[in-house]
Amino acid sequence: MRSVQRALCIRDLQEMARRRVPRMFYDYAESGSYSRPTSVANESDFNRILFRQRVLALSSGERSLATTLVGEPVSMPIGLAPTGLAGMQHPDGEVAAALAAEAAGVPFTLSTMSICSIEEVAARTTRPFWMQMYVLRDRLFMERLLERAQAVRCPVLMLTVDAPVLGQRHADSRNGLSAPPRPSLDTALQLATRPGWCLRMLGAKSWTFGNVVGHATGVSDLSSVASWVNEQFDPSLSWADVRFVRARWPGKLILKGFMDVDDARAAVDSGADGIIVSNHGGRQLDGAPSAISALAPIVEAVGSQLEVHLDSGVRSGQDALRALCLGARGVYVGRPFLYGLGAGGQAGVERCLAILRAELDTSMALCGETSVARLGQHNLAHVPRRFQPPPTEARPRPTAFSQLQDAMAHEAH
């Protein structure tokens, strides 16, 4: 679509998507859990980190954003995060997003709860994509999913570990979002006000959860998906489940959903190649800290032993740059590329990635750097104290009373 080329920032794409996608599907992508303070903090906390602007510091006019993520070459350290129902933002949305990522030279990660199946995305793309999976009670389904991902040569598996139960998202309940959709006057009005979306969706090749229907035991059509999903998330999720997956997956393994240093340390011995600092975009534990505030302490603890990546809250190339300066090897965007999908399909996702690339490249240059490999905390002028790792030998801060005691002891001598 020609209009997406007029988008200057991710917010422009967001507004286009809001006008074009039915409210239930737009809100599914946009909303967080409960009252959303964590979702809001994910975005706002990036702005508390200030860059160190440098002048006359570039040794060359050439700049490079290219790097690797768990050994996979990428044109820039930004990938597309796994997102459910991407195919409801735009017809065959997962295929459109994978093609956009392929053109940009960045990874696309297919969600287990995608509309288009693993096989369909593989058939319509030429570059191997990454696969995401939850730990589910149905182990036979998990094993088959891993086999299917291997069959299409997915090089990386992203295992989401922060969803033993699902956080409640009020917007979905209010909008009547369900599988299958329940007919109502409100949902009819939502669709009626988006006739362009309805016409485009008539041409979609996929309308159901392609990785689940026909593959999970007892799930033969859309009507049986909801009950199956509700039964699958396992509150007893543990490191034994990670070992179960690691033993069956020969490729690279990334664990997604870390916000705690102790959990990150435990991941070092799990056989994972990397972890993602993430609070699920504020869609799980509402009231948790922002992802960016948890990044530096985790990098300090385990960054020399496995790769640390980040998602949740990235809305610009500047946000990506902040995360890279704090030690992330790469970042992932979910909502931004969904806005692009809703705004203009593949062209919208391509525009999203072009915006992020330009913002990252320009901001890096104004910080006096020519390569993402050289980024670090030396490029930052201010990082809030609570975002920083504790000193190696943490000492309690002196109180006024303890300072008076020290002064009296000094005078006594």
C-alpha positions as CSV (number, residue, x, y, z in Angstrom):
1,M,0.0,0.0,0.0
2,R,1.3,3.4,-1.0
3,S,0.1,5.0,2.3
4,V,2.4,2.9,4.5
5,Q,5.4,4.6,2.8
6,R,4.2,7.9,4.3
7,A,4.7,6.5,7.8
8,L,7.6,8.2,9.5
9,C,7.6,6.3,12.8
10,I,6.0,3.2,14.4
11,R,3.2,5.3,15.9
12,D,2.1,6.3,12.3
13,L,1.8,2.6,11.5
14,Q,-0.1,2.0,14.7
15,E,-2.7,4.6,13.9
16,M,-3.1,3.2,10.4
17,A,-3.7,-0.3,11.8
18,R,-6.1,1.0,14.4
19,R,-8.3,2.5,11.6
20,R,-8.1,-0.6,9.4
21,V,-8.3,-3.7,11.7
22,P,-11.5,-4.7,13.7
23,R,-11.3,-3.6,17.3
24,M,-11.1,-7.2,18.7
25,F,-8.0,-8.0,16.7
26,Y,-6.3,-4.6,17.1
27,D,-6.9,-4.7,20.9
28,Y,-5.6,-8.3,21.1
29,A,-2.3,-7.1,19.7
30,E,-2.2,-3.8,21.7
31,S,-3.5,-4.8,25.1
32,G,-1.7,-6.0,28.2
33,S,-2.9,-7.8,31.3
34,Y,-5.1,-6.4,34.0
35,S,-4.6,-2.6,34.4
36,R,-1.5,-2.5,32.3
37,P,1.2,-0.6,34.4
38,T,3.8,-3.1,33.3
39,S,2.9,-2.8,29.6
40,V,3.1,1.0,29.9
41,A,6.4,0.9,31.8
42,N,7.9,-1.3,29.1
43,E,7.7,1.7,26.7
44,S,8.2,4.7,29.0
45,D,11.2,3.3,30.8
46,F,13.3,3.4,27.6
47,N,13.1,7.2,27.7
48,R,14.7,7.3,31.1
49,I,18.0,6.2,29.5
50,L,19.9,9.0,27.8
51,F,22.5,8.8,25.1
52,R,26.0,10.3,25.2
53,Q,26.1,12.5,22.1
54,R,29.5,12.6,20.4
55,V,30.9,14.9,17.7
56,L,33.9,14.5,15.4
57,A,34.2,10.9,16.5
58,L,33.4,8.9,13.4
59,S,36.5,7.3,11.9
60,S,34.7,6.4,8.7
61,G,31.5,7.3,6.8
62,E,30.6,3.6,6.6
63,R,28.5,2.1,9.3
64,S,27.5,-1.6,9.8
65,L,24.5,-3.0,11.7
66,A,25.3,-6.5,10.7
67,T,25.9,-9.1,13.4
68,T,24.9,-12.6,14.4
69,L,22.2,-13.9,16.8
70,V,23.0,-17.3,18.3
71,G,25.3,-17.8,15.3
72,E,22.8,-16.9,12.7
73,P,23.9,-14.0,10.5
74,V,21.5,-11.0,10.5
75,S,21.6,-7.6,8.7
76,M,20.7,-5.8,12.0
77,P,20.2,-7.0,15.5
78,I,16.4,-6.7,15.4
79,G,14.1,-9.6,14.8
80,L,10.3,-10.2,14.6
81,A,9.0,-11.8,17.9
82,P,6.5,-14.6,17.9
83,T,3.0,-13.3,18.0
84,G,-0.3,-15.2,18.0
85,L,-3.1,-14.5,15.6
86,A,-0.9,-12.4,13.2
87,G,-3.0,-13.8,10.4
88,M,-6.0,-11.9,11.8
89,Q,-4.2,-8.5,11.4
90,H,-3.9,-9.2,7.7
91,P,-4.7,-12.2,5.4
92,D,-2.0,-14.8,5.8
93,G,-0.2,-12.4,8.0
94,E,2.5,-14.8,9.1
95,V,3.6,-15.4,5.5
96,A,3.6,-11.6,4.8
97,A,5.7,-10.9,7.9
98,A,8.1,-13.8,7.1
99,L,8.6,-12.4,3.6
100,A,9.2,-8.9,4.9
101,A,11.8,-10.3,7.4
102,E,13.4,-12.3,4.6
103,A,13.8,-9.2,2.4
104,A,15.3,-7.3,5.3
105,G,17.7,-10.1,6.3
106,V,16.3,-10.4,9.9
107,P,14.8,-13.4,11.7
108,F,11.0,-14.0,11.8
109,T,9.8,-16.3,14.6
110,L,6.6,-18.2,13.9
111,S,4.2,-18.6,16.9
112,T,2.8,-22.0,17.8
113,M,-0.6,-20.1,17.9
114,S,-0.2,-18.7,14.3
115,I,-3.0,-18.8,11.7
116,C,-0.7,-20.0,9.0
117,S,1.0,-23.4,9.7
118,I,4.7,-24.1,9.7
119,E,4.4,-25.9,6.4
120,E,2.5,-23.1,4.7
121,V,5.0,-20.4,5.8
122,A,7.9,-22.7,4.6
123,A,6.2,-23.3,1.2
124,R,5.8,-19.6,0.5
125,T,9.2,-18.4,1.7
126,T,12.8,-19.2,0.7
127,R,14.7,-18.4,3.9
128,P,14.5,-20.6,7.0
129,F,12.5,-19.0,9.8
130,W,12.6,-19.5,13.5
131,M,10.0,-21.4,15.5
132,Q,8.4,-20.6,18.9
133,M,6.9,-23.2,21.2
134,Y,5.2,-23.3,24.7
135,V,5.6,-26.1,27.2
136,L,2.3,-27.9,26.9
137,R,0.7,-30.9,28.7
138,D,0.3,-32.7,25.4
139,R,3.9,-33.9,25.0
140,L,3.1,-35.9,21.9
141,F,2.0,-32.6,20.2
142,M,5.2,-31.0,21.3
143,E,7.3,-33.8,19.9
144,R,5.5,-33.6,16.6
145,L,5.8,-29.8,16.5
146,L,9.6,-30.2,17.0
147,E,9.7,-32.7,14.2
148,R,7.7,-30.5,11.9
149,A,10.0,-27.5,12.6
150,Q,13.1,-29.7,11.8
151,A,11.5,-31.0,8.6
152,V,11.3,-27.4,7.2
153,R,14.9,-26.7,8.6
154,C,14.1,-24.1,11.2
155,P,17.5,-23.3,12.7
156,V,16.4,-21.8,16.0
157,L,13.7,-22.8,18.5
158,M,12.4,-20.1,20.9
159,L,10.9,-21.8,24.0
160,T,8.5,-19.5,25.9
161,V,8.9,-20.2,29.6
162,D,6.9,-17.4,31.3
163,A,3.4,-18.8,30.6
164,P,2.6,-21.6,33.1
165,V,-0.8,-19.9,33.2
166,L,-2.2,-17.0,31.1
167,G,-2.6,-13.5,32.4
168,Q,-6.1,-12.1,32.0
169,R,-6.5,-9.5,29.2
170,H,-9.6,-7.5,29.9
171,A,-9.8,-6.1,26.4
172,D,-10.2,-9.6,24.9
173,S,-13.0,-10.4,27.3
174,R,-14.8,-7.2,26.6
175,N,-14.5,-7.5,22.9
176,G,-15.8,-11.1,22.9
177,L,-12.6,-12.5,21.3
178,S,-12.8,-16.3,21.3
179,A,-12.1,-19.3,19.1
180,P,-14.4,-19.9,17.4
181,P,-15.8,-16.3,17.3
182,R,-19.2,-16.0,19.1
183,P,-21.6,-14.1,16.9
184,S,-23.0,-10.9,18.6
185,L,-24.2,-7.5,17.6
186,D,-21.0,-6.0,18.9
187,T,-18.7,-8.2,16.8
188,A,-20.9,-7.7,13.8
189,L,-20.6,-3.9,14.2
190,Q,-16.8,-4.3,14.6
191,L,-16.6,-6.1,11.2
192,A,-19.1,-3.8,9.5
193,T,-17.0,-0.8,10.3
194,R,-13.9,-2.4,8.6
195,P,-15.2,-3.5,5.2
196,G,-11.8,-3.3,3.6
197,W,-10.4,-5.8,6.1
198,C,-13.4,-8.1,5.5
199,L,-12.8,-8.0,1.8
200,R,-9.1,-8.7,2.1
201,M,-9.8,-11.6,4.5
202,L,-12.0,-13.3,1.9
203,G,-8.8,-14.0,0.0
204,A,-6.9,-15.5,3.0
205,K,-5.7,-19.1,2.5
206,S,-5.8,-19.8,6.2
207,W,-8.6,-19.1,8.7
208,T,-7.7,-21.3,11.7
209,F,-4.8,-22.2,14.0
210,G,-2.7,-24.0,11.4
211,N,-0.2,-25.5,13.7
212,V,-2.8,-27.0,16.0
213,V,-6.0,-28.0,14.1
214,G,-5.5,-31.4,12.6
215,H,-2.3,-31.9,14.6
216,A,-3.3,-32.0,18.2
217,T,-5.2,-35.0,19.5
218,G,-8.9,-34.2,19.5
219,V,-8.6,-30.9,17.7
220,S,-10.1,-31.4,14.2
221,D,-11.7,-28.0,13.7
222,L,-11.8,-24.5,15.1
223,S,-14.6,-25.2,17.5
224,S,-12.3,-27.5,19.6
225,V,-9.3,-25.2,19.8
226,A,-10.4,-23.1,22.8
227,S,-10.9,-26.0,25.1
228,W,-7.7,-27.6,24.0
229,V,-5.7,-24.5,24.6
230,N,-7.2,-23.9,28.1
231,E,-6.2,-27.4,29.1
232,Q,-2.6,-27.2,27.8
233,F,-0.8,-24.6,29.8
234,D,1.0,-26.3,32.7
235,P,1.4,-24.6,36.1
236,S,4.0,-27.2,37.0
237,L,6.4,-25.9,34.3
238,S,10.0,-26.5,35.5
239,W,13.6,-26.9,34.3
240,A,12.8,-30.6,33.7
241,D,10.6,-29.4,30.8
242,V,13.4,-27.4,29.3
243,R,15.6,-30.5,29.5
244,F,12.8,-32.4,27.7
245,V,12.9,-30.0,24.8
246,R,16.7,-29.7,24.7
247,A,17.0,-33.4,24.3
248,R,14.7,-33.4,21.3
249,W,15.9,-30.3,19.6
250,P,19.2,-30.4,17.7
251,G,19.3,-26.8,16.7
252,K,19.9,-23.5,18.6
253,L,17.7,-23.0,21.6
254,I,16.6,-19.6,23.0
255,L,14.6,-19.4,26.3
256,K,12.1,-16.5,26.3
257,G,10.8,-14.8,29.4
258,F,13.5,-13.9,31.9
259,M,13.2,-11.1,34.4
260,D,15.2,-12.4,37.4
261,V,19.0,-12.8,37.8
262,D,18.7,-16.1,39.6
263,D,16.6,-17.6,36.9
264,A,19.1,-16.4,34.3
265,R,21.9,-18.1,36.2
266,A,19.9,-21.3,36.2
267,A,19.6,-21.1,32.4
268,V,23.4,-21.3,31.9
269,D,23.4,-25.0,32.7
270,S,20.2,-25.8,30.7
271,G,21.9,-26.2,27.4
272,A,20.3,-23.1,26.0
273,D,22.2,-20.9,23.5
274,G,20.5,-17.7,24.6
275,I,17.8,-16.1,26.8
276,I,15.4,-13.3,26.1
277,V,14.8,-10.7,28.9
278,S,11.0,-10.3,28.5
279,N,7.8,-9.9,30.5
280,H,5.7,-11.1,27.6
281,G,5.0,-7.5,26.5
282,G,3.2,-6.8,29.8
283,R,0.7,-9.5,29.0
284,Q,1.4,-11.9,31.8
285,L,2.4,-10.7,35.3
286,D,1.1,-7.1,35.6
287,G,3.0,-5.2,38.2
288,A,6.4,-6.7,37.2
289,P,9.2,-4.3,36.3
290,S,9.8,-3.2,32.7
291,A,12.0,-5.5,30.6
292,I,14.6,-2.8,29.9
293,S,15.1,-2.2,33.7
294,A,15.9,-5.9,34.2
295,L,18.4,-6.2,31.3
296,A,21.7,-4.9,32.6
297,P,21.8,-6.9,35.9
298,I,21.1,-10.1,33.8
299,V,23.8,-9.3,31.3
300,E,26.2,-8.7,34.1
301,A,25.4,-12.0,35.7
302,V,25.3,-14.4,32.6
303,G,26.3,-12.4,29.5
304,S,29.7,-14.0,29.2
305,Q,28.2,-17.5,29.2
306,L,25.2,-17.2,26.8
307,E,23.7,-14.6,24.6
308,V,21.2,-12.2,26.2
309,H,18.5,-10.7,24.0
310,L,15.5,-8.5,24.9
311,D,11.9,-7.9,23.9
312,S,8.9,-6.0,25.4
313,G,8.5,-2.3,24.8
314,V,10.8,-1.6,21.8
315,R,9.0,1.0,19.7
316,S,11.9,2.7,17.8
317,G,15.4,2.2,16.6
318,Q,16.5,4.4,19.6
319,D,14.9,1.9,22.0
320,A,16.8,-0.9,20.2
321,L,20.0,1.1,20.5
322,R,19.5,1.6,24.3
323,A,19.1,-2.1,24.8
324,L,22.2,-2.9,22.7
325,C,24.2,-0.4,24.7
326,L,23.1,-2.1,27.9
327,G,24.4,-5.4,26.7
328,A,21.6,-7.1,24.7
329,R,23.0,-9.0,21.7
330,G,19.7,-8.4,19.8
331,V,16.1,-7.2,20.3
332,Y,12.7,-8.3,19.0
333,V,9.6,-6.4,18.1
334,G,6.1,-7.8,18.3
335,R,3.5,-5.0,18.3
336,P,5.4,-2.8,15.9
337,F,5.4,-5.4,13.1
338,L,1.8,-6.2,13.9
339,Y,0.9,-2.5,13.4
340,G,2.7,-2.8,10.0
341,L,0.7,-5.9,9.1
342,G,-2.6,-4.2,10.0
343,A,-1.5,-1.0,8.1
344,G,-0.4,-2.7,4.9
345,G,0.5,-6.3,5.0
346,Q,4.0,-7.2,3.8
347,A,4.6,-3.7,2.7
348,G,3.7,-2.4,6.2
349,V,6.1,-4.8,7.9
350,E,8.8,-3.9,5.4
351,R,8.2,-0.2,6.3
352,C,8.3,-1.0,10.0
353,L,11.7,-2.6,9.6
354,A,13.0,0.2,7.4
355,I,12.0,2.7,10.0
356,L,13.7,0.8,12.8
357,R,16.8,0.3,10.7
358,A,17.1,4.0,9.8
359,E,16.5,5.2,13.4
360,L,19.1,2.7,14.7
361,D,21.7,3.6,12.1
362,T,21.3,7.4,12.5
363,S,21.3,7.3,16.3
364,M,24.3,5.1,16.4
365,A,26.2,7.5,14.2
366,L,25.2,10.5,16.4
367,C,26.7,8.5,19.3
368,G,30.0,8.4,17.4
369,E,29.9,4.7,16.5
370,T,30.3,2.9,13.2
371,S,29.4,-0.7,14.2
372,V,26.9,-2.3,16.6
373,A,29.8,-4.5,17.7
374,R,31.3,-1.4,19.5
375,L,28.2,-0.4,21.4
376,G,28.3,-0.3,25.2
377,Q,27.4,1.7,28.3
378,H,30.1,4.2,27.3
379,N,27.5,5.4,24.7
380,L,25.0,6.3,27.4
381,A,25.0,9.6,29.4
382,H,22.5,8.4,32.0
383,V,21.1,5.1,33.2
384,P,18.7,5.1,36.2
385,R,20.3,3.5,39.2
386,R,17.6,0.8,39.5
387,F,18.4,-0.3,35.9
388,Q,22.1,-1.0,36.8
389,P,23.6,-4.1,38.2
390,P,24.5,-3.8,41.9
391,P,28.2,-3.2,42.8
392,T,30.4,-6.3,43.1
393,E,30.6,-5.8,46.8
394,A,27.3,-4.1,47.6
395,R,27.4,-2.1,50.8
396,P,24.4,-0.6,52.6
397,R,24.0,3.1,52.0
398,P,25.1,5.2,55.1
399,T,22.3,6.8,57.1
400,A,22.5,10.2,58.7
401,F,22.9,8.5,62.1
402,S,25.7,6.2,61.0
403,Q,27.5,9.1,59.4
404,L,27.3,11.0,62.8
405,Q,28.6,7.9,64.6
406,D,31.6,7.8,62.1
407,A,32.3,11.5,62.7
408,M,32.2,11.1,66.5
409,A,34.5,8.1,66.3
410,H,37.0,10.0,64.1
411,E,37.0,13.0,66.6
412,A,37.6,10.5,69.5
413,H,40.8,9.4,67.8
